[in-house]
């Protein structure tokens, strides 16, 4: 079987190719999950802070609801 080098705690380790793929796959999965959580948190707290600051999500209704159109 072919071998590949992965870095664990700053040390290079020679492992089988399938083990290296699994190692990298776990790292990509954790990175993707962390990015998803970060984006969701930013969107949630962005809307939450706007709600707390003025009590409403949208202060200005569309022009059609205000009756100012033509």
FENCORFEN-V958338 format. One record per run of one state. SS is the DSSP state (alpha for helix, beta for strand, coil for the rest). FROM is the first residue (numbers start at 0). LEN is the number of residues. Records with the same first field share a line. If there is no record, write none. Layout:
BEGIN
SS = FROM-LEN  FROM-LEN
END
This chain:
BEGIN
coil = 0-2  8-2  54-8  66-4
beta = 2-6  10-6
alpha = 16-38  62-4
END
